[in-house]
């Protein structure tokens, strides 16, 4: 079993970005909008802030209560969009219940939308390329159809003409599909959704799902592959300990897809700044 080390790759990308920003004297700023108190979102935002500081990009977080009205939130986002200092804008998902994400994402103009090129797709394609894992001739199972992971990955896999199946919350007996997969990509956000008994030997497992759990409930996960964050832990969809025994390659959580996604996001920021 080999670890798909997203952190190592992310560090390489960030070093290159830092050099480019310094050499070209780019003045960039990432503006992030957070609505509500989602614990996992706060972890991801902190990682974005740390990465920005590391490469010389200014960072600003605008926080709003979950009870803010739709009209008020739109006005606040409009102010952020119109601020010429903001090179790129991210609305941190998920939004609280009652908010249609697309309604607010549409407020970000193309020249400041650094998520128009999916950072998750970028991250996973980087991992596959780095570890020379080909999609050709492989049976791929994509677990989850969410806006951040499942949907953009499904579009990308279609473009790559890959042989894949998509499983969602209505799929019965997901283990019957997962068991046949050569490559499993999961982005549901449900701890221990995929266990060792559900996968075949030699499978490639990419865990893009994250959940913030309290220490007591996260205790049984991942044999050291969880990380304490405040009063809880960040865990993935895959039971790392049991699945790693059968996998040929596997991503840890944290340290797999997550840090690489942040690096890809900032890579998009630099790319967009050069075209504007």
Secondary structure, DSSP 8 states (H G I E B T S, - for coil): -EE--HHHHHHHHHHHHHHHHHHTT---EEEEEEES--HHHHHHHHHHHHHHHHHT-EEEEEEE-TT--HHHHHHHHHHHHH-TT-SEEEE-S---TT--HHHHHTTS-GGGBTTSS-HHHHHHHHHHHHTT---TT-EEEEE---TTTHHHHHHHHHHTT-EEEEE-TT-S-HHHHHTT-SEEEE-S--TT-B-GGGS-TT-EEEE---EEEEHHHHTTSGGG--EEETTEEEE-SB-HHHHHTT-SEE--TTTSHHHHHHHHHHHHHHHHHHH-
